[in-house]
Amino acid sequence: MKQGKLIMSYLSNIDIQLVEIPVMHLVSIRKMVYKFDLAEQYDCCFNSILRKIQHDKLTVNAPPMVLYHGDEFTPLGLDTEFAVPVEQVVTGTRDLDYV
């Protein structure tokens, strides 16, 4: 502000690139989660997912992620998917494809 620039002026300098992302195989849990319960559900769901990965001897190939499927809050909570990408396709995995 002292420099006379708008606070949000950095938005005009964001480098945006369109890239292709290969299909990911996810081990995931999707559920409605209340905002105040997100931290507890994060721990619970990722622990469950990691136990499945260990039990099935799967190979993790990218960092864990949280996907939000709804575009707005509802009284039922946020439509949330906790997921870990793996190399193998087994029962219980789903493909995430951005095409």
Phi, psi and omega in degrees: 000324179295334180276357179081019179259152174293146181301322183265017183297337180298339181296334180283351181251016180280128179273115180251130179233138176266119182232154175269133178249127179294159178301136177249141174264121185248137162263121188214163172230125179245130181201164174278128184230130174286146182305318182288347182256004187298316182298317179295316179294324177303308180299311184298311184291316180292326175298317179296316179297316181293328175295319178296316180300316179293315181299317182273001180055048180271159180253117177286133182235010176197164181295155174301156180216159174238124179251134177252118186270336179268152179263002177207159179285141174234163176300340178278352180109195181261133177285100192240138176236121175265128188215151174229122177288138179228161181285322188272155171254117179223172176302128180102353175264159173223156180270138172250113185231123182267010181286000000 
